């Protein structure tokens, strides 16, 4: 049995001397993994950069065993950012979140096109700000809508407006740009606060309840911005 599809490379780990086990998120088949023979060859190895979009030919004998994958490059996204550590870190972070938050072999075209959107974001001047909204959109698509506008409490001190969310035990800053979409006063601190807010929400609602550690790739990305 076999199928053809296009997909984004989420992970790639060496399997033996000449092969690797790669994981993709595909348009028609969702997240899938399989063995790539000859993955260490110069040609194939150059394709297998996390985030690249590839054409996939998948062969398998039954649904309970790993299939075998042949790949051809469609769009080499990642090499465009080899000289930009922040964007490279963002790519690996985003792909790790897709891998973590999606189920094996479940088609989800909205997630697939969200990855398309992610690579458009990287070309924008305010790409970090847009990426924060991208993470919120990803969470919403998997059923975890943070709904910041509903929980935000507005505070006015003099001519300064700020927002926060409050629980019985803590008060969390909500960067203004996440509530006021016309706000143009973003800086590195507000961007980091936005990523921290989303990370805290992930921890509380998804990661800790499922005994999952916060993805190291996302931690590395945030550290690259400091």
GROMACS elastic network, one bead per residue, 0.5 to 0.9 nm:
[ bonds ]
;  ai    aj funct       b0    kb
    1    58     6  0.83141   500
    1    59     6  0.57808   500
    1    60     6  0.55572   500
    1    61     6  0.61905   500
    1    62     6  0.79315   500
    2    57     6  0.71412   500
    2    58     6  0.52776   500
    2    60     6  0.62133   500
    2    61     6  0.86327   500
    2    67     6  0.89113   500
    3    56     6  0.81352   500
    3    57     6  0.59963   500
    3    58     6  0.53444   500
    3    59     6  0.68291   500
    4    55     6  0.73582   500
    4    56     6  0.55848   500
    4    58     6  0.62569   500
    5    26     6  0.64879   500
    5    27     6  0.67002   500
    5    28     6  0.66462   500
    5    29     6  0.76907   500
    5    54     6  0.85148   500
    5    55     6  0.59516   500
    5    56     6  0.52910   500
    5    57     6  0.68040   500
    5    58     6  0.82318   500
    6    24     6  0.89485   500
    6    25     6  0.83952   500
    6    26     6  0.55273   500
    6    27     6  0.60793   500
    6    28     6  0.80445   500
    6    53     6  0.69956   500
    6    54     6  0.55814   500
    6    56     6  0.56485   500
    6    57     6  0.87481   500
    6    74     6  0.80725   500
    7    24     6  0.56998   500
    7    25     6  0.51381   500
    7    27     6  0.61288   500
    7    28     6  0.88185   500
    7    30     6  0.85307   500
    7    31     6  0.86876   500
    7    52     6  0.83225   500
    7    53     6  0.55844   500
    7    54     6  0.55243   500
    7    55     6  0.65669   500
    7    56     6  0.69956   500
    7   112     6  0.79499   500
    8    23     6  0.84648   500
    8    24     6  0.52630   500
    8    25     6  0.53020   500
    8    26     6  0.64578   500
    8    27     6  0.89085   500
    8    50     6  0.77651   500
    8    51     6  0.55970   500
    8    52     6  0.56337   500
    8    54     6  0.62956   500
    8    55     6  0.89660   500
    8    95     6  0.84115   500
    8   112     6  0.83023   500
    8   115     6  0.79530   500
    9    12     6  0.75584   500
    9    22     6  0.72514   500
    9    23     6  0.60593   500
    9    25     6  0.67606   500
    9    26     6  0.88766   500
    9    48     6  0.71504   500
    9    49     6  0.71221   500
    9    50     6  0.51739   500
    9    51     6  0.51382   500
    9    52     6  0.57165   500
    9    53     6  0.65762   500
    9    54     6  0.74541   500
    9    95     6  0.78204   500
   10    22     6  0.75592   500
   10    23     6  0.54249   500
   10    24     6  0.51772   500
   10    25     6  0.68546   500
   10    31     6  0.89025   500
   10    49     6  0.88677   500
   10    50     6  0.56416   500
   10    51     6  0.63018   500
   10    52     6  0.86332   500
   10    92     6  0.79428   500
   10    94     6  0.89434   500
   10    95     6  0.51539   500
   10    96     6  0.64995   500
   10    98     6  0.75884   500
   10    99     6  0.64107   500
   11    21     6  0.82273   500
   11    22     6  0.56168   500
   11    23     6  0.51857   500
   11    24     6  0.71879   500
   11    48     6  0.87633   500
   11    49     6  0.85036   500
   11    50     6  0.60996   500
   11    51     6  0.85946   500
   11    92     6  0.87664   500
   11    95     6  0.78735   500
   11    96     6  0.77485   500
   11    99     6  0.82224   500
   12    20     6  0.64901   500
   12    21     6  0.58037   500
   12    23     6  0.64186   500
   12    48     6  0.72008   500
   12    49     6  0.81550   500
   12    50     6  0.74670   500
   13    19     6  0.87828   500
   13    20     6  0.53429   500
   13    21     6  0.53225   500
   13    22     6  0.63371   500
   13    23     6  0.89164   500
   14    17     6  0.76457   500
   14    18     6  0.80735   500
   14    19     6  0.61950   500
   14    21     6  0.62688   500
   14    22     6  0.85557   500
   14    39     6  0.82716   500
   14    40     6  0.85881   500
   15    18     6  0.76618   500
   15    19     6  0.53043   500
   15    21     6  0.57986   500
   15    35     6  0.78082   500
   15    36     6  0.88279   500
   16    19     6  0.52676   500
   16    20     6  0.66648   500
   17    20     6  0.84961   500
   17    38     6  0.89146   500
   17    40     6  0.77846   500
   18    36     6  0.87193   500
   18    37     6  0.63936   500
   18    38     6  0.51194   500
   18    39     6  0.59875   500
   18    40     6  0.53625   500
   18    41     6  0.75731   500
   19    35     6  0.68210   500
   19    36     6  0.55343   500
   19    38     6  0.53288   500
   19    40     6  0.64621   500
   20    34     6  0.83353   500
   20    35     6  0.57381   500
   20    36     6  0.54111   500
   20    37     6  0.68729   500
   20    38     6  0.80627   500
   20    39     6  0.58419   500
   20    40     6  0.79017   500
   21    33     6  0.68356   500
   21    34     6  0.55073   500
   21    36     6  0.62225   500
   21    37     6  0.89530   500
   21    39     6  0.88971   500
   21    66     6  0.89523   500
   22    32     6  0.84399   500
   22    33     6  0.55019   500
   22    34     6  0.57085   500
   22    35     6  0.63858   500
   22    36     6  0.69604   500
   22    48     6  0.85289   500
   22    69     6  0.85125   500
   23    31     6  0.70822   500
   23    32     6  0.56500   500
   23    34     6  0.66785   500
   23    99     6  0.82399   500
   24    30     6  0.79388   500
   24    31     6  0.55670   500
   24    32     6  0.54576   500
   24    33     6  0.62298   500
   24    34     6  0.88294   500
   24    54     6  0.89944   500
   24    99     6  0.82971   500
   25    29     6  0.77178   500
   25    30     6  0.52508   500
   25    32     6  0.63908   500
   25    33     6  0.88164   500
   25    98     6  0.79033   500
   25    99     6  0.78192   500
   25   102     6  0.88838   500
   25   107     6  0.89865   500
   25   111     6  0.85587   500
   25   112     6  0.68620   500
   26    29     6  0.54933   500
   26    31     6  0.60986   500
   26    32     6  0.74426   500
   26    56     6  0.86254   500
   26   107     6  0.78170   500
   26   108     6  0.86068   500
   26   109     6  0.83513   500
   26   112     6  0.66317   500
   27    30     6  0.62131   500
   27    31     6  0.89362   500
   27   107     6  0.71000   500
   27   108     6  0.73035   500
   27   109     6  0.57277   500
   27   110     6  0.89818   500
   27   111     6  0.86091   500
   27   112     6  0.56379   500
   27   113     6  0.80533   500
   28   106     6  0.86643   500
   28   107     6  0.56254   500
   28   108     6  0.75366   500
   28   109     6  0.70354   500
   28   112     6  0.88373   500
   29    32     6  0.72234   500
   29   104     6  0.88162   500
   29   105     6  0.56299   500
   29   106     6  0.62190   500
   29   108     6  0.79069   500
   30   102     6  0.81677   500
   30   103     6  0.77463   500
   30   104     6  0.67712   500
   30   105     6  0.50531   500
   30   108     6  0.58919   500
   30   109     6  0.78051   500
   30   111     6  0.86308   500
   30   112     6  0.78797   500
   31    98     6  0.88083   500
   31    99     6  0.74565   500
   31   102     6  0.69960   500
   31   103     6  0.65631   500
   31   105     6  0.52618   500
   31   106     6  0.66581   500
   31   107     6  0.75773   500
   31   108     6  0.89050   500
   32   103     6  0.89863   500
   32   104     6  0.59112   500
   32   105     6  0.57839   500
   32   106     6  0.88020   500
   33    66     6  0.68862   500
   33    67     6  0.74672   500
   33    68     6  0.87066   500
   33    69     6  0.84302   500
   33   104     6  0.84296   500
   34    58     6  0.78570   500
   34    59     6  0.89008   500
   34    60     6  0.89426   500
   34    65     6  0.88657   500
   34    66     6  0.51452   500
   34    68     6  0.52866   500
   34    69     6  0.58419   500
   35    39     6  0.88229   500
   35    66     6  0.68464   500
   35    67     6  0.63094   500
   35    69     6  0.57865   500
   35    70     6  0.86775   500
   36    39     6  0.56186   500
   36    67     6  0.89875   500
   36    68     6  0.60449   500
   36    69     6  0.51046   500
   36    70     6  0.62956   500
   36    71     6  0.81018   500
   37    40     6  0.82371   500
   37    68     6  0.76924   500
   37    69     6  0.76508   500
   37    70     6  0.78051   500
   38    41     6  0.54929   500
   38    44     6  0.70507   500
   38    45     6  0.83554   500
   39    42     6  0.82437   500
   39    43     6  0.84713   500
   39    44     6  0.54641   500
   39    45     6  0.55090   500
   39    48     6  0.79248   500
   40    43     6  0.82825   500
   40    44     6  0.67440   500
   40    45     6  0.53168   500
   40    46     6  0.89378   500
   41    44     6  0.55318   500
   41    45     6  0.56990   500
   41    46     6  0.83857   500
   42    45     6  0.52813   500
   42    46     6  0.62128   500
   43    46     6  0.54543   500
   43    47     6  0.69430   500
   44    47     6  0.52350   500
   44    48     6  0.65826   500
   44    71     6  0.77110   500
   44    72     6  0.80736   500
   44    73     6  0.89209   500
   45    48     6  0.52225   500
   45    49     6  0.78023   500
   46    49     6  0.68732   500
   47    50     6  0.89875   500
   47    52     6  0.71114   500
   47    53     6  0.88014   500
   47    54     6  0.79197   500
   47    71     6  0.81163   500
   47    72     6  0.74589   500
   47    73     6  0.60203   500
   47    76     6  0.72240   500
   48    51     6  0.85342   500
   48    52     6  0.70148   500
   48    54     6  0.88322   500
   48    71     6  0.89405   500
   48    73     6  0.87805   500
   49    52     6  0.57331   500
   49    76     6  0.80649   500
   49    77     6  0.85669   500
   49    78     6  0.64210   500
   49    79     6  0.77165   500
   50    53     6  0.89278   500
   50    77     6  0.89271   500
   50    78     6  0.69251   500
   50    91     6  0.74487   500
   50    92     6  0.65198   500
   50    95     6  0.74214   500
   51    76     6  0.81093   500
   51    77     6  0.64951   500
   51    78     6  0.59330   500
   51    91     6  0.63947   500
   51    92     6  0.72868   500
   51    94     6  0.87834   500
   51    95     6  0.66643   500
   51   115     6  0.88658   500
   51   119     6  0.88711   500
   52    73     6  0.75808   500
   52    74     6  0.78475   500
   52    75     6  0.61361   500
   52    76     6  0.50069   500
   52    77     6  0.51623   500
   52    78     6  0.59237   500
   52    79     6  0.85280   500
   53    72     6  0.89173   500
   53    73     6  0.64760   500
   53    74     6  0.54323   500
   53    75     6  0.50426   500
   53    76     6  0.64181   500
   53    77     6  0.71284   500
   54    71     6  0.61907   500
   54    72     6  0.55619   500
   54    75     6  0.67719   500
   54    76     6  0.82519   500
   55    70     6  0.82108   500
   55    71     6  0.55346   500
   55    72     6  0.51080   500
   55    73     6  0.61717   500
   55    74     6  0.61218   500
   56    69     6  0.65262   500
   56    70     6  0.58509   500
   56    72     6  0.68188   500
   56    73     6  0.89371   500
   57    68     6  0.81692   500
   57    69     6  0.56044   500
   57    70     6  0.50993   500
   57    71     6  0.64133   500
   57    72     6  0.87595   500
   58    67     6  0.64803   500
   58    68     6  0.57663   500
   58    70     6  0.66930   500
   58    71     6  0.88565   500
   59    67     6  0.53981   500
   59    68     6  0.51461   500
   59    69     6  0.64344   500
   59    70     6  0.85878   500
   60    63     6  0.73360   500
   60    65     6  0.74920   500
   60    66     6  0.69606   500
   60    68     6  0.62844   500
   60    69     6  0.88761   500
   61    64     6  0.86120   500
   61    65     6  0.74564   500
   61    66     6  0.86300   500
   61    67     6  0.71624   500
   62    65     6  0.60583   500
   62    66     6  0.83114   500
   62    67     6  0.81089   500
   63    66     6  0.76838   500
   63    67     6  0.83214   500
   73    76     6  0.66935   500
   75    78     6  0.88893   500
   76    79     6  0.63399   500
   76    80     6  0.76045   500
   77    80     6  0.59489   500
   77    81     6  0.78671   500
   77   119     6  0.74987   500
   78    81     6  0.56727   500
   78    82     6  0.69771   500
   78    88     6  0.71838   500
   78    91     6  0.76755   500
   79    82     6  0.52246   500
   79    83     6  0.85593   500
   79    88     6  0.89611   500
   80    83     6  0.78656   500
   80    84     6  0.85949   500
   81    84     6  0.50358   500
   81    85     6  0.74551   500
   81    86     6  0.88320   500
   81    87     6  0.64210   500
   81    88     6  0.60053   500
   82    85     6  0.70481   500
   82    87     6  0.85996   500
   82    88     6  0.67839   500
   83    87     6  0.89342   500
   83    88     6  0.83832   500
   84    87     6  0.55816   500
   84    88     6  0.62156   500
   84    89     6  0.86559   500
   85    88     6  0.50496   500
   85    89     6  0.60165   500
   85    90     6  0.84962   500
   85   221     6  0.88617   500
   85   224     6  0.75782   500
   86    89     6  0.51544   500
   86    90     6  0.61933   500
   86    91     6  0.87752   500
   86   221     6  0.65889   500
   86   222     6  0.87701   500
   86   224     6  0.58097   500
   86   225     6  0.68829   500
   87    91     6  0.62039   500
   87    92     6  0.87853   500
   87   122     6  0.71776   500
   87   221     6  0.83275   500
   88    91     6  0.51187   500
   88    92     6  0.64844   500
   88    93     6  0.86081   500
   88   221     6  0.84591   500
   89    92     6  0.53281   500
   89    93     6  0.60980   500
   89    94     6  0.86068   500
   89   217     6  0.69964   500
   89   218     6  0.77880   500
   89   220     6  0.67985   500
   89   222     6  0.85731   500
   89   224     6  0.75685   500
   90    94     6  0.60131   500
   90    95     6  0.85259   500
   90   122     6  0.89593   500
   90   128     6  0.88607   500
   90   131     6  0.86009   500
   90   217     6  0.81273   500
   90   218     6  0.74814   500
   90   220     6  0.87559   500
   90   221     6  0.56221   500
   90   222     6  0.85336   500
   91    94     6  0.52220   500
   91    95     6  0.61446   500
   91    96     6  0.85097   500
   91   118     6  0.86233   500
   91   119     6  0.85131   500
   91   221     6  0.88644   500
   92    95     6  0.52272   500
   92    96     6  0.60447   500
   92    97     6  0.86521   500
   92   217     6  0.61840   500
   92   218     6  0.78842   500
   92   221     6  0.83399   500
   93    96     6  0.51860   500
   93    97     6  0.63272   500
   93    98     6  0.88143   500
   93   215     6  0.77167   500
   93   216     6  0.81185   500
   93   219     6  0.82230   500
   93   220     6  0.80929   500
   93   221     6  0.66048   500
   94    97     6  0.51806   500
   94    98     6  0.63934   500
   94    99     6  0.87505   500
   94   115     6  0.84831   500
   94   118     6  0.82345   500
   94   135     6  0.80888   500
   94   217     6  0.84288   500
   94   218     6  0.76916   500
   95    98     6  0.50613   500
   95    99     6  0.62395   500
   95   100     6  0.86019   500
   95   115     6  0.83955   500
   96   100     6  0.60291   500
   96   101     6  0.85418   500
   96   215     6  0.72730   500
   96   217     6  0.70306   500
   96   218     6  0.80382   500
   97   101     6  0.58929   500
   97   102     6  0.83418   500
   97   135     6  0.87615   500
   97   138     6  0.87280   500
   97   215     6  0.76880   500
   97   217     6  0.89188   500
   97   218     6  0.82258   500
   98   101     6  0.53996   500
   98   102     6  0.59841   500
   98   111     6  0.80105   500
   98   115     6  0.86158   500
   98   138     6  0.82086   500
   99   102     6  0.57787   500
   99   103     6  0.80349   500
  100   103     6  0.81697   500
  100   215     6  0.85599   500
  101   138     6  0.87370   500
  101   139     6  0.84029   500
  101   142     6  0.71894   500
  102   106     6  0.79334   500
  102   108     6  0.88365   500
  102   111     6  0.87039   500
  102   142     6  0.76922   500
  103   106     6  0.59207   500
  103   107     6  0.88759   500
  104   107     6  0.87746   500
  107   111     6  0.88326   500
  107   112     6  0.88336   500
  108   111     6  0.55481   500
  108   112     6  0.65528   500
  108   113     6  0.89619   500
  109   113     6  0.61317   500
  109   114     6  0.83775   500
  110   113     6  0.52656   500
  110   114     6  0.60408   500
  110   115     6  0.88055   500
  110   141     6  0.76424   500
  111   115     6  0.64954   500
  111   116     6  0.89080   500
  111   138     6  0.73532   500
  111   141     6  0.73692   500
  111   142     6  0.88339   500
  112   115     6  0.53605   500
  112   116     6  0.67958   500
  112   117     6  0.89573   500
  113   117     6  0.62507   500
  113   118     6  0.86014   500
  114   118     6  0.61978   500
  114   134     6  0.79496   500
  114   137     6  0.83910   500
  114   138     6  0.75849   500
  115   119     6  0.67036   500
  115   120     6  0.88825   500
  116   119     6  0.56269   500
  116   120     6  0.67274   500
  117   120     6  0.51006   500
  117   121     6  0.63078   500
  117   134     6  0.83679   500
  118   121     6  0.50837   500
  118   122     6  0.67035   500
  118   130     6  0.88623   500
  118   131     6  0.72609   500
  118   134     6  0.71159   500
  119   122     6  0.52828   500
  119   123     6  0.72175   500
  120   123     6  0.56757   500
  120   124     6  0.72347   500
  121   124     6  0.53455   500
  121   125     6  0.86332   500
  121   126     6  0.82734   500
  121   127     6  0.54697   500
  121   128     6  0.83582   500
  121   130     6  0.64162   500
  121   131     6  0.67739   500
  121   134     6  0.86752   500
  122   125     6  0.80703   500
  122   126     6  0.85513   500
  122   127     6  0.53526   500
  122   128     6  0.80641   500
  122   130     6  0.86343   500
  122   131     6  0.80776   500
  123   126     6  0.86684   500
  123   127     6  0.68845   500
  124   128     6  0.87678   500
  124   130     6  0.81791   500
  125   128     6  0.84940   500
  126   129     6  0.55758   500
  126   130     6  0.63788   500
  126   131     6  0.86892   500
  127   130     6  0.50337   500
  127   131     6  0.59150   500
  127   132     6  0.86687   500
  128   132     6  0.63776   500
  128   133     6  0.89314   500
  128   191     6  0.72746   500
  129   132     6  0.53040   500
  129   133     6  0.68160   500
  129   134     6  0.88142   500
  129   177     6  0.85592   500
  129   186     6  0.81197   500
  129   191     6  0.64866   500
  129   194     6  0.85909   500
  130   133     6  0.52150   500
  130   134     6  0.62289   500
  130   135     6  0.88944   500
  131   135     6  0.63202   500
  131   136     6  0.87088   500
  132   135     6  0.52350   500
  132   136     6  0.65365   500
  132   137     6  0.87789   500
  132   178     6  0.89220   500
  132   191     6  0.79028   500
  132   194     6  0.68686   500
  132   195     6  0.64415   500
  132   198     6  0.81946   500
  133   136     6  0.50167   500
  133   137     6  0.61939   500
  133   138     6  0.86631   500
  133   178     6  0.79956   500
  134   137     6  0.50130   500
  134   138     6  0.62016   500
  134   139     6  0.86985   500
  135   138     6  0.50242   500
  135   139     6  0.62741   500
  135   140     6  0.86380   500
  135   195     6  0.88228   500
  135   198     6  0.78208   500
  136   139     6  0.51664   500
  136   140     6  0.62489   500
  136   141     6  0.87427   500
  136   144     6  0.86233   500
  136   145     6  0.73221   500
  136   146     6  0.72044   500
  136   198     6  0.74139   500
  137   140     6  0.50306   500
  137   141     6  0.62212   500
  137   142     6  0.88293   500
  137   145     6  0.79558   500
  138   141     6  0.51421   500
  138   142     6  0.65203   500
  138   143     6  0.88319   500
  138   144     6  0.85407   500
  138   145     6  0.89617   500
  139   142     6  0.53289   500
  139   143     6  0.63746   500
  139   145     6  0.60610   500
  139   146     6  0.77724   500
  139   202     6  0.85565   500
  140   143     6  0.50797   500
  140   146     6  0.73562   500
  140   147     6  0.89623   500
  141   144     6  0.72833   500
  141   145     6  0.78874   500
  142   145     6  0.83665   500
  144   147     6  0.89713   500
  144   202     6  0.88686   500
  144   205     6  0.80389   500
  144   206     6  0.85899   500
  145   148     6  0.85725   500
  146   149     6  0.87798   500
  146   150     6  0.88831   500
  146   151     6  0.87101   500
  146   198     6  0.83098   500
  146   201     6  0.77512   500
  147   150     6  0.56448   500
  147   151     6  0.68816   500
  147   152     6  0.88598   500
  148   151     6  0.53168   500
  148   152     6  0.57979   500
  148   165     6  0.83988   500
  148   174     6  0.81217   500
  148   178     6  0.74982   500
  148   179     6  0.70089   500
  149   152     6  0.54582   500
  149   153     6  0.86913   500
  149   178     6  0.82128   500
  149   179     6  0.59423   500
  150   153     6  0.85821   500
  151   164     6  0.82153   500
  151   165     6  0.60001   500
  151   166     6  0.82039   500
  152   163     6  0.58854   500
  152   164     6  0.54866   500
  152   165     6  0.52115   500
  152   166     6  0.82753   500
  152   174     6  0.72766   500
  152   179     6  0.77989   500
  153   162     6  0.83530   500
  153   163     6  0.54059   500
  153   164     6  0.53156   500
  153   165     6  0.60076   500
  153   166     6  0.78561   500
  153   174     6  0.89778   500
  154   161     6  0.70727   500
  154   162     6  0.59859   500
  154   164     6  0.68437   500
  155   160     6  0.82514   500
  155   161     6  0.57838   500
  155   162     6  0.52004   500
  155   163     6  0.59179   500
  155   164     6  0.78522   500
  156   159     6  0.68765   500
  156   160     6  0.57086   500
  156   162     6  0.64436   500
  156   163     6  0.87663   500
  157   160     6  0.52607   500
  157   161     6  0.65605   500
  157   162     6  0.81773   500
  158   161     6  0.81715   500
  161   176     6  0.79228   500
  162   173     6  0.81168   500
  162   174     6  0.76746   500
  162   175     6  0.74593   500
  162   176     6  0.62453   500
  163   172     6  0.87190   500
  163   173     6  0.63233   500
  163   174     6  0.52528   500
  163   175     6  0.67576   500
  163   176     6  0.63698   500
  163   179     6  0.79361   500
  164   171     6  0.66126   500
  164   172     6  0.53914   500
  164   175     6  0.80253   500
  165   170     6  0.83854   500
  165   171     6  0.57437   500
  165   172     6  0.51573   500
  165   173     6  0.65739   500
  165   174     6  0.68495   500
  166   169     6  0.78834   500
  166   170     6  0.59482   500
  166   172     6  0.63016   500
  166   173     6  0.88891   500
  167   170     6  0.53736   500
  167   171     6  0.63664   500
  167   172     6  0.85394   500
  168   171     6  0.84304   500
  172   197     6  0.74869   500
  173   176     6  0.89910   500
  173   193     6  0.72727   500
  173   194     6  0.85169   500
  173   197     6  0.76763   500
  174   177     6  0.84365   500
  174   178     6  0.70001   500
  174   179     6  0.78377   500
  174   190     6  0.85541   500
  174   193     6  0.73579   500
  174   194     6  0.68705   500
  174   197     6  0.72064   500
  175   178     6  0.57831   500
  175   179     6  0.74287   500
  175   186     6  0.83305   500
  175   190     6  0.55394   500
  175   191     6  0.75932   500
  175   193     6  0.65737   500
  175   194     6  0.60491   500
  175   197     6  0.89162   500
  176   179     6  0.54509   500
  176   180     6  0.57816   500
  176   181     6  0.81827   500
  176   183     6  0.67484   500
  176   185     6  0.83906   500
  176   186     6  0.81250   500
  176   190     6  0.80054   500
  177   180     6  0.51064   500
  177   181     6  0.55514   500
  177   182     6  0.72360   500
  177   183     6  0.51987   500
  177   184     6  0.72960   500
  177   185     6  0.77109   500
  177   186     6  0.68275   500
  177   190     6  0.82756   500
  177   191     6  0.89671   500
  177   194     6  0.88893   500
  178   181     6  0.64695   500
  178   183     6  0.85880   500
  178   194     6  0.77038   500
  179   182     6  0.88287   500
  179   183     6  0.84547   500
  180   183     6  0.54317   500
  181   184     6  0.82853   500
  183   186     6  0.74578   500
  185   190     6  0.88482   500
  186   189     6  0.80180   500
  186   190     6  0.59234   500
  186   191     6  0.68326   500
  187   190     6  0.54046   500
  187   191     6  0.62746   500
  187   192     6  0.87168   500
  188   191     6  0.50883   500
  188   192     6  0.61391   500
  188   193     6  0.85265   500
  188   225     6  0.76968   500
  188   226     6  0.78752   500
  189   192     6  0.51721   500
  189   193     6  0.61051   500
  189   194     6  0.86082   500
  189   226     6  0.86855   500
  190   194     6  0.61605   500
  190   195     6  0.87516   500
  191   194     6  0.50335   500
  191   195     6  0.64009   500
  191   196     6  0.86250   500
  192   195     6  0.51084   500
  192   196     6  0.60745   500
  192   197     6  0.85500   500
  192   222     6  0.71815   500
  192   225     6  0.77112   500
  192   226     6  0.79935   500
  193   197     6  0.60554   500
  193   198     6  0.86794   500
  194   197     6  0.51348   500
  194   198     6  0.64093   500
  194   199     6  0.85727   500
  195   198     6  0.52574   500
  195   199     6  0.60318   500
  195   200     6  0.85920   500
  195   222     6  0.75242   500
  196   200     6  0.60280   500
  196   201     6  0.85340   500
  196   222     6  0.86465   500
  197   200     6  0.52252   500
  197   201     6  0.63338   500
  197   202     6  0.87350   500
  198   201     6  0.50467   500
  198   202     6  0.61778   500
  198   203     6  0.86347   500
  199   202     6  0.50230   500
  199   203     6  0.61824   500
  199   204     6  0.86762   500
  199   214     6  0.81310   500
  199   218     6  0.88937   500
  200   203     6  0.50644   500
  200   204     6  0.62225   500
  200   205     6  0.86292   500
  201   204     6  0.51868   500
  201   205     6  0.59859   500
  201   206     6  0.78886   500
  202   205     6  0.54663   500
  202   206     6  0.52758   500
  202   207     6  0.60107   500
  202   208     6  0.83127   500
  202   214     6  0.82731   500
  203   206     6  0.58526   500
  203   208     6  0.54786   500
  203   209     6  0.81197   500
  203   212     6  0.85599   500
  203   213     6  0.82904   500
  203   214     6  0.70208   500
  204   207     6  0.66143   500
  204   208     6  0.59784   500
  204   209     6  0.71866   500
  205   208     6  0.70790   500
  205   209     6  0.65965   500
  205   210     6  0.88919   500
  206   209     6  0.57857   500
  206   210     6  0.63382   500
  206   211     6  0.86814   500
  206   212     6  0.80652   500
  207   210     6  0.53568   500
  207   211     6  0.59889   500
  207   213     6  0.63553   500
  207   214     6  0.67634   500
  208   212     6  0.58452   500
  208   213     6  0.73262   500
  208   214     6  0.86844   500
  209   212     6  0.77651   500
  212   215     6  0.84278   500
  213   216     6  0.81813   500
  214   217     6  0.86889   500
  214   218     6  0.76397   500
  214   219     6  0.76244   500
  215   218     6  0.54799   500
  215   219     6  0.66402   500
  215   220     6  0.88869   500
  216   220     6  0.61016   500
  216   221     6  0.85464   500
  217   220     6  0.51112   500
  217   221     6  0.62079   500
  217   222     6  0.87563   500
  218   221     6  0.50094   500
  218   222     6  0.62656   500
  218   223     6  0.85947   500
  219   222     6  0.52179   500
  219   223     6  0.61717   500
  219   224     6  0.86566   500
  220   223     6  0.50300   500
  220   224     6  0.61672   500
  220   225     6  0.89379   500
  221   224     6  0.51227   500
  221   225     6  0.68367   500
  222   225     6  0.53923   500
  222   226     6  0.69639   500
  223   226     6  0.53522   500
